[in-house]
Amino acid sequence: MSNMDSKTLSFIAIMAALGNILFIISYHLGPISLGVALDFSLIPAFIAALYGGPLIGFVTGLFVGISPGIFFGPLGKGAALGLIGLPIGKALTGLTTGLLAKGLKLDEKQHYSLLTIPAVLAAYVPECLFTIVYFVYLMPLFLKVEGAGALVFVLPKAWAEIIIMSILMAILVGNVGFSNFVRKFFKNFSTKKK
């Protein structure tokens, strides 16, 4: 975090706040069943990771997971485990998105916006695997409740959300005005990358 200037930290704070607001709105507008609701809080984590890299994606994802962690943790059936597990899952997605974007040098590719779709989809795989571990192993171990049955609702919903968000990310990345605006927050980082 020592490489981050105040502009970058402000951006992370704004993205984290936006992610938590998006979660609260989608949670209240899109309940699917008891304990399962729409969640578009990863949008800011994807933005942060695609433009800022893996560390910024990780930190943003961690903070974006606070509201989902509270609602599905202490206020839901996940207790303290949810408050820890959901931010970790979202941080994994932020980290992986940043690693893929940086490792594949997506921003240097001709069809950057289109390549964002498979990158975002692939970036969700670690969180998906973590979600399976969370429900199948961690919930029974720490909460003494069976969680595997919930995956029937949770995983299809999550992948549907990720597909929608991957298309949205392609649109945002393809928008020159949006991209130029976001890149201003990472001026120091972009000069080091090239």
QUIJOHU-V743080 format. One record per run of one state. SS is the DSSP state (@ for helix, = for strand, . for the rest). FROM is the first residue (numbers start at 1). LEN is the number of residues. If there is no record, write none. Layout:
# QUIJOHU-V743080
SS/FROM/LEN
SS/FROM/LEN
This chain:
# QUIJOHU-V743080
./1/5
@/6/24
./30/1
=/31/3
./34/2
=/36/2
./38/4
@/42/11
./53/1
@/54/19
./73/6
@/79/25
./104/2
@/106/3
./109/3
@/112/12
./124/1
@/125/19
./144/4
@/148/27
./175/1
@/176/18
./194/1
